[in-house]
Amino acid sequence: MSMARQTGLDIFRSMMPELVPDGDDAELRDGGFADELGEIGLANLFGRLWGRDGLSMRDRSLITVAILIATRSTDELQLHFLMALRNGVTRTELEELIYHASGYVGYPAAASARRLAREVLDDLSDDEK
């Protein structure tokens, strides 16, 4: 296993333990079409980018959520709202990020992000809120 993959696995598992099975040999392939994409994201995004020094995990979460709002990447945004909360971003900060994004990327993108954030927040247990 490459160092970037192991770093990515550790980082992703810390933010989303319910999505990654335990063990160093965790496999993110589902046996379907283009199933290596998860492995590429694990090593390159989480291993090489999220694993860098220079920004806190909290700051990386804020930046990532802002980028995902701007690009209207709704599937990824749902996961990253939860990751942001787990990385110390508050609900109020997520609200402010959505308000701020509306002025730069447009109301429709911000409204979609608000809807997704509400879904994620509503699904959290009381312990996670």
CNS distance restraints for C-alpha pairs under 8 A (distance, minus, plus):
assign (resid   1 and name CA) (resid   5 and name CA) 6.55 0.50 0.50
assign (resid   1 and name CA) (resid   6 and name CA) 6.67 0.50 0.50
assign (resid   2 and name CA) (resid   6 and name CA) 6.29 0.50 0.50
assign (resid   3 and name CA) (resid   7 and name CA) 6.06 0.50 0.50
assign (resid   3 and name CA) (resid  47 and name CA) 7.86 0.50 0.50
assign (resid   4 and name CA) (resid   8 and name CA) 5.98 0.50 0.50
assign (resid   4 and name CA) (resid  43 and name CA) 4.98 0.50 0.50
assign (resid   4 and name CA) (resid  44 and name CA) 7.08 0.50 0.50
assign (resid   4 and name CA) (resid  47 and name CA) 4.48 0.50 0.50
assign (resid   4 and name CA) (resid  48 and name CA) 5.88 0.50 0.50
assign (resid   5 and name CA) (resid   9 and name CA) 5.95 0.50 0.50
assign (resid   5 and name CA) (resid  39 and name CA) 7.73 0.50 0.50
assign (resid   5 and name CA) (resid  42 and name CA) 5.98 0.50 0.50
assign (resid   5 and name CA) (resid  43 and name CA) 4.09 0.50 0.50
assign (resid   5 and name CA) (resid  44 and name CA) 7.71 0.50 0.50
assign (resid   5 and name CA) (resid  47 and name CA) 5.70 0.50 0.50
assign (resid   6 and name CA) (resid  10 and name CA) 6.14 0.50 0.50
assign (resid   6 and name CA) (resid  24 and name CA) 7.57 0.50 0.50
assign (resid   6 and name CA) (resid  43 and name CA) 7.54 0.50 0.50
assign (resid   6 and name CA) (resid  47 and name CA) 7.12 0.50 0.50
assign (resid   7 and name CA) (resid  11 and name CA) 6.17 0.50 0.50
assign (resid   7 and name CA) (resid  43 and name CA) 7.52 0.50 0.50
assign (resid   7 and name CA) (resid  46 and name CA) 7.27 0.50 0.50
assign (resid   7 and name CA) (resid  47 and name CA) 4.78 0.50 0.50
assign (resid   7 and name CA) (resid  48 and name CA) 7.90 0.50 0.50
assign (resid   7 and name CA) (resid  51 and name CA) 6.55 0.50 0.50
assign (resid   8 and name CA) (resid  12 and name CA) 5.92 0.50 0.50
assign (resid   8 and name CA) (resid  42 and name CA) 5.05 0.50 0.50
assign (resid   8 and name CA) (resid  43 and name CA) 5.35 0.50 0.50
assign (resid   8 and name CA) (resid  44 and name CA) 7.66 0.50 0.50
assign (resid   8 and name CA) (resid  45 and name CA) 7.37 0.50 0.50
assign (resid   8 and name CA) (resid  46 and name CA) 4.26 0.50 0.50
assign (resid   8 and name CA) (resid  47 and name CA) 3.52 0.50 0.50
assign (resid   8 and name CA) (resid  48 and name CA) 7.29 0.50 0.50
assign (resid   8 and name CA) (resid  50 and name CA) 7.55 0.50 0.50
assign (resid   8 and name CA) (resid  51 and name CA) 6.96 0.50 0.50
assign (resid   9 and name CA) (resid  13 and name CA) 5.83 0.50 0.50
assign (resid   9 and name CA) (resid  42 and name CA) 6.28 0.50 0.50
assign (resid   9 and name CA) (resid  43 and name CA) 7.70 0.50 0.50
assign (resid   9 and name CA) (resid  46 and name CA) 7.40 0.50 0.50
assign (resid   9 and name CA) (resid  47 and name CA) 7.25 0.50 0.50
assign (resid  10 and name CA) (resid  14 and name CA) 6.14 0.50 0.50
assign (resid  11 and name CA) (resid  15 and name CA) 6.56 0.50 0.50
assign (resid  11 and name CA) (resid  46 and name CA) 6.47 0.50 0.50
assign (resid  11 and name CA) (resid  47 and name CA) 7.41 0.50 0.50
assign (resid  11 and name CA) (resid  50 and name CA) 7.47 0.50 0.50
assign (resid  11 and name CA) (resid  51 and name CA) 7.27 0.50 0.50
assign (resid  12 and name CA) (resid  16 and name CA) 5.85 0.50 0.50
assign (resid  12 and name CA) (resid  17 and name CA) 7.44 0.50 0.50
assign (resid  12 and name CA) (resid  20 and name CA) 7.79 0.50 0.50
assign (resid  12 and name CA) (resid  42 and name CA) 7.53 0.50 0.50
assign (resid  12 and name CA) (resid  46 and name CA) 6.53 0.50 0.50
assign (resid  13 and name CA) (resid  17 and name CA) 4.50 0.50 0.50
assign (resid  13 and name CA) (resid  18 and name CA) 7.79 0.50 0.50
assign (resid  13 and name CA) (resid  19 and name CA) 7.45 0.50 0.50
assign (resid  13 and name CA) (resid  20 and name CA) 5.86 0.50 0.50
assign (resid  15 and name CA) (resid  83 and name CA) 5.45 0.50 0.50
assign (resid  15 and name CA) (resid  86 and name CA) 6.30 0.50 0.50
assign (resid  15 and name CA) (resid  87 and name CA) 7.34 0.50 0.50
assign (resid  16 and name CA) (resid  20 and name CA) 6.99 0.50 0.50
assign (resid  16 and name CA) (resid  83 and name CA) 6.92 0.50 0.50
assign (resid  17 and name CA) (resid  21 and name CA) 7.48 0.50 0.50
assign (resid  20 and name CA) (resid  26 and name CA) 6.78 0.50 0.50
assign (resid  20 and name CA) (resid  28 and name CA) 7.63 0.50 0.50
assign (resid  21 and name CA) (resid  26 and name CA) 5.75 0.50 0.50
assign (resid  21 and name CA) (resid  27 and name CA) 7.93 0.50 0.50
assign (resid  22 and name CA) (resid  26 and name CA) 6.58 0.50 0.50
assign (resid  27 and name CA) (resid  39 and name CA) 7.93 0.50 0.50
assign (resid  28 and name CA) (resid  35 and name CA) 7.77 0.50 0.50
assign (resid  28 and name CA) (resid  36 and name CA) 7.81 0.50 0.50
assign (resid  28 and name CA) (resid  38 and name CA) 5.58 0.50 0.50
assign (resid  28 and name CA) (resid  39 and name CA) 6.14 0.50 0.50
assign (resid  29 and name CA) (resid  35 and name CA) 4.95 0.50 0.50
assign (resid  29 and name CA) (resid  36 and name CA) 6.22 0.50 0.50
assign (resid  29 and name CA) (resid  38 and name CA) 6.61 0.50 0.50
assign (resid  29 and name CA) (resid  39 and name CA) 7.36 0.50 0.50
assign (resid  30 and name CA) (resid  35 and name CA) 6.06 0.50 0.50
assign (resid  31 and name CA) (resid  35 and name CA) 6.10 0.50 0.50
assign (resid  35 and name CA) (resid  39 and name CA) 7.96 0.50 0.50
assign (resid  36 and name CA) (resid  40 and name CA) 6.30 0.50 0.50
assign (resid  37 and name CA) (resid  41 and name CA) 6.20 0.50 0.50
assign (resid  38 and name CA) (resid  42 and name CA) 6.06 0.50 0.50
assign (resid  39 and name CA) (resid  43 and name CA) 6.29 0.50 0.50
assign (resid  40 and name CA) (resid  44 and name CA) 5.83 0.50 0.50
assign (resid  40 and name CA) (resid  45 and name CA) 7.70 0.50 0.50
assign (resid  41 and name CA) (resid  45 and name CA) 5.00 0.50 0.50
assign (resid  41 and name CA) (resid  46 and name CA) 6.66 0.50 0.50
assign (resid  42 and name CA) (resid  46 and name CA) 5.19 0.50 0.50
assign (resid  42 and name CA) (resid  47 and name CA) 6.16 0.50 0.50
assign (resid  43 and name CA) (resid  47 and name CA) 4.60 0.50 0.50
assign (resid  43 and name CA) (resid  48 and name CA) 6.38 0.50 0.50
assign (resid  44 and name CA) (resid  48 and name CA) 4.98 0.50 0.50
assign (resid  44 and name CA) (resid  49 and name CA) 6.62 0.50 0.50
assign (resid  45 and name CA) (resid  49 and name CA) 5.12 0.50 0.50
assign (resid  45 and name CA) (resid  50 and name CA) 6.35 0.50 0.50
assign (resid  46 and name CA) (resid  50 and name CA) 4.66 0.50 0.50
assign (resid  46 and name CA) (resid  51 and name CA) 6.22 0.50 0.50
assign (resid  47 and name CA) (resid  51 and name CA) 5.15 0.50 0.50
assign (resid  48 and name CA) (resid  52 and name CA) 6.40 0.50 0.50
assign (resid  50 and name CA) (resid  57 and name CA) 7.29 0.50 0.50
assign (resid  50 and name CA) (resid  60 and name CA) 7.17 0.50 0.50
assign (resid  55 and name CA) (resid  59 and name CA) 6.02 0.50 0.50
assign (resid  55 and name CA) (resid  60 and name CA) 6.37 0.50 0.50
assign (resid  56 and name CA) (resid  60 and name CA) 6.22 0.50 0.50
assign (resid  57 and name CA) (resid  61 and name CA) 6.11 0.50 0.50
assign (resid  57 and name CA) (resid  87 and name CA) 6.01 0.50 0.50
assign (resid  58 and name CA) (resid  62 and name CA) 6.41 0.50 0.50
assign (resid  58 and name CA) (resid  84 and name CA) 6.55 0.50 0.50
assign (resid  58 and name CA) (resid  87 and name CA) 4.92 0.50 0.50
assign (resid  58 and name CA) (resid  88 and name CA) 5.81 0.50 0.50
assign (resid  58 and name CA) (resid  89 and name CA) 6.15 0.50 0.50
assign (resid  59 and name CA) (resid  63 and name CA) 6.24 0.50 0.50
assign (resid  60 and name CA) (resid  64 and name CA) 5.96 0.50 0.50
assign (resid  61 and name CA) (resid  65 and name CA) 6.03 0.50 0.50
assign (resid  61 and name CA) (resid  80 and name CA) 7.06 0.50 0.50
assign (resid  61 and name CA) (resid  83 and name CA) 7.04 0.50 0.50
assign (resid  61 and name CA) (resid  84 and name CA) 4.99 0.50 0.50
assign (resid  61 and name CA) (resid  87 and name CA) 7.09 0.50 0.50
assign (resid  61 and name CA) (resid  89 and name CA) 7.72 0.50 0.50
assign (resid  62 and name CA) (resid  66 and name CA) 6.22 0.50 0.50
assign (resid  62 and name CA) (resid  84 and name CA) 6.83 0.50 0.50
assign (resid  62 and name CA) (resid  89 and name CA) 7.40 0.50 0.50
assign (resid  62 and name CA) (resid  97 and name CA) 7.90 0.50 0.50
assign (resid  63 and name CA) (resid  67 and name CA) 6.24 0.50 0.50
assign (resid  64 and name CA) (resid  68 and name CA) 6.08 0.50 0.50
assign (resid  64 and name CA) (resid  80 and name CA) 7.45 0.50 0.50
assign (resid  65 and name CA) (resid  69 and name CA) 6.09 0.50 0.50
assign (resid  65 and name CA) (resid  77 and name CA) 6.46 0.50 0.50
assign (resid  65 and name CA) (resid  80 and name CA) 6.28 0.50 0.50
assign (resid  65 and name CA) (resid  81 and name CA) 6.88 0.50 0.50
assign (resid  65 and name CA) (resid  84 and name CA) 7.81 0.50 0.50
assign (resid  66 and name CA) (resid  70 and name CA) 6.23 0.50 0.50
assign (resid  66 and name CA) (resid  97 and name CA) 7.00 0.50 0.50
assign (resid  66 and name CA) (resid  98 and name CA) 7.88 0.50 0.50
assign (resid  66 and name CA) (resid 101 and name CA) 7.00 0.50 0.50
assign (resid  67 and name CA) (resid  71 and name CA) 6.19 0.50 0.50
assign (resid  68 and name CA) (resid  72 and name CA) 5.75 0.50 0.50
assign (resid  68 and name CA) (resid  73 and name CA) 5.08 0.50 0.50
assign (resid  68 and name CA) (resid  74 and name CA) 7.31 0.50 0.50
assign (resid  68 and name CA) (resid  76 and name CA) 7.20 0.50 0.50
assign (resid  68 and name CA) (resid  77 and name CA) 5.85 0.50 0.50
assign (resid  69 and name CA) (resid  73 and name CA) 6.53 0.50 0.50
assign (resid  69 and name CA) (resid  74 and name CA) 7.67 0.50 0.50
assign (resid  69 and name CA) (resid  77 and name CA) 7.14 0.50 0.50
assign (resid  69 and name CA) (resid  98 and name CA) 7.90 0.50 0.50
assign (resid  69 and name CA) (resid 101 and name CA) 7.42 0.50 0.50
assign (resid  69 and name CA) (resid 105 and name CA) 7.93 0.50 0.50
assign (resid  69 and name CA) (resid 109 and name CA) 6.10 0.50 0.50
assign (resid  69 and name CA) (resid 110 and name CA) 6.68 0.50 0.50
assign (resid  69 and name CA) (resid 113 and name CA) 6.10 0.50 0.50
assign (resid  70 and name CA) (resid 101 and name CA) 7.36 0.50 0.50
assign (resid  70 and name CA) (resid 105 and name CA) 5.53 0.50 0.50
assign (resid  70 and name CA) (resid 109 and name CA) 6.58 0.50 0.50
assign (resid  72 and name CA) (resid 109 and name CA) 6.01 0.50 0.50
assign (resid  72 and name CA) (resid 112 and name CA) 7.74 0.50 0.50
assign (resid  72 and name CA) (resid 113 and name CA) 7.81 0.50 0.50
assign (resid  73 and name CA) (resid  77 and name CA) 5.95 0.50 0.50
assign (resid  74 and name CA) (resid  78 and name CA) 6.33 0.50 0.50
assign (resid  74 and name CA) (resid 112 and name CA) 7.89 0.50 0.50
assign (resid  74 and name CA) (resid 113 and name CA) 7.47 0.50 0.50
assign (resid  74 and name CA) (resid 116 and name CA) 7.49 0.50 0.50
assign (resid  75 and name CA) (resid  79 and name CA) 7.24 0.50 0.50
assign (resid  76 and name CA) (resid  80 and name CA) 6.22 0.50 0.50
assign (resid  77 and name CA) (resid  81 and name CA) 6.05 0.50 0.50
assign (resid  77 and name CA) (resid 113 and name CA) 7.61 0.50 0.50
assign (resid  77 and name CA) (resid 116 and name CA) 7.61 0.50 0.50
assign (resid  78 and name CA) (resid  82 and name CA) 6.90 0.50 0.50
assign (resid  78 and name CA) (resid 116 and name CA) 6.18 0.50 0.50
assign (resid  78 and name CA) (resid 117 and name CA) 6.98 0.50 0.50
assign (resid  78 and name CA) (resid 120 and name CA) 6.56 0.50 0.50
assign (resid  79 and name CA) (resid  83 and name CA) 6.26 0.50 0.50
assign (resid  80 and name CA) (resid  84 and name CA) 5.83 0.50 0.50
assign (resid  81 and name CA) (resid  85 and name CA) 6.42 0.50 0.50
assign (resid  81 and name CA) (resid 117 and name CA) 6.54 0.50 0.50
assign (resid  81 and name CA) (resid 120 and name CA) 7.16 0.50 0.50
assign (resid  82 and name CA) (resid  86 and name CA) 6.31 0.50 0.50
assign (resid  82 and name CA) (resid 120 and name CA) 6.93 0.50 0.50
assign (resid  83 and name CA) (resid  87 and name CA) 6.06 0.50 0.50
assign (resid  84 and name CA) (resid  88 and name CA) 6.44 0.50 0.50
assign (resid  84 and name CA) (resid  89 and name CA) 5.32 0.50 0.50
assign (resid  85 and name CA) (resid  89 and name CA) 4.85 0.50 0.50
assign (resid  85 and name CA) (resid  90 and name CA) 6.07 0.50 0.50
assign (resid  85 and name CA) (resid  91 and name CA) 7.36 0.50 0.50
assign (resid  89 and name CA) (resid  93 and name CA) 6.32 0.50 0.50
assign (resid  89 and name CA) (resid  94 and name CA) 7.05 0.50 0.50
assign (resid  90 and name CA) (resid  94 and name CA) 6.37 0.50 0.50
assign (resid  91 and name CA) (resid  95 and name CA) 6.25 0.50 0.50
assign (resid  92 and name CA) (resid  96 and name CA) 6.22 0.50 0.50
assign (resid  93 and name CA) (resid  97 and name CA) 6.04 0.50 0.50
assign (resid  94 and name CA) (resid  98 and name CA) 6.26 0.50 0.50
assign (resid  95 and name CA) (resid  99 and name CA) 6.25 0.50 0.50
assign (resid  95 and name CA) (resid 114 and name CA) 7.81 0.50 0.50
assign (resid  96 and name CA) (resid 100 and name CA) 5.97 0.50 0.50
assign (resid  97 and name CA) (resid 101 and name CA) 6.00 0.50 0.50
assign (resid  98 and name CA) (resid 102 and name CA) 6.32 0.50 0.50
assign (resid  98 and name CA) (resid 110 and name CA) 5.52 0.50 0.50
assign (resid  98 and name CA) (resid 113 and name CA) 6.88 0.50 0.50
assign (resid  98 and name CA) (resid 114 and name CA) 6.78 0.50 0.50
assign (resid  99 and name CA) (resid 103 and name CA) 7.30 0.50 0.50
assign (resid  99 and name CA) (resid 110 and name CA) 7.02 0.50 0.50
assign (resid 100 and name CA) (resid 104 and name CA) 7.11 0.50 0.50
assign (resid 101 and name CA) (resid 105 and name CA) 5.64 0.50 0.50
assign (resid 101 and name CA) (resid 106 and name CA) 7.02 0.50 0.50
assign (resid 101 and name CA) (resid 110 and name CA) 6.19 0.50 0.50
assign (resid 102 and name CA) (resid 106 and name CA) 4.62 0.50 0.50
assign (resid 102 and name CA) (resid 107 and name CA) 4.76 0.50 0.50
assign (resid 102 and name CA) (resid 108 and name CA) 7.78 0.50 0.50
assign (resid 102 and name CA) (resid 109 and name CA) 7.04 0.50 0.50
assign (resid 102 and name CA) (resid 110 and name CA) 5.05 0.50 0.50
assign (resid 102 and name CA) (resid 111 and name CA) 7.97 0.50 0.50
assign (resid 103 and name CA) (resid 107 and name CA) 7.24 0.50 0.50
assign (resid 105 and name CA) (resid 109 and name CA) 6.54 0.50 0.50
assign (resid 105 and name CA) (resid 110 and name CA) 7.51 0.50 0.50
assign (resid 106 and name CA) (resid 110 and name CA) 6.48 0.50 0.50
assign (resid 107 and name CA) (resid 111 and name CA) 5.90 0.50 0.50
assign (resid 108 and name CA) (resid 112 and name CA) 6.16 0.50 0.50
assign (resid 109 and name CA) (resid 113 and name CA) 6.25 0.50 0.50
assign (resid 110 and name CA) (resid 114 and name CA) 6.10 0.50 0.50
assign (resid 111 and name CA) (resid 115 and name CA) 6.26 0.50 0.50
assign (resid 112 and name CA) (resid 116 and name CA) 6.31 0.50 0.50
assign (resid 113 and name CA) (resid 117 and name CA) 5.99 0.50 0.50
assign (resid 114 and name CA) (resid 118 and name CA) 6.09 0.50 0.50
assign (resid 115 and name CA) (resid 119 and name CA) 6.40 0.50 0.50
assign (resid 116 and name CA) (resid 120 and name CA) 6.26 0.50 0.50
assign (resid 117 and name CA) (resid 121 and name CA) 5.98 0.50 0.50
assign (resid 118 and name CA) (resid 122 and name CA) 5.85 0.50 0.50
assign (resid 119 and name CA) (resid 123 and name CA) 6.23 0.50 0.50
assign (resid 120 and name CA) (resid 124 and name CA) 6.58 0.50 0.50
assign (resid 121 and name CA) (resid 129 and name CA) 7.27 0.50 0.50
assign (resid 124 and name CA) (resid 128 and name CA) 5.78 0.50 0.50
assign (resid 124 and name CA) (resid 129 and name CA) 6.22 0.50 0.50
assign (resid 125 and name CA) (resid 129 and name CA) 6.52 0.50 0.50
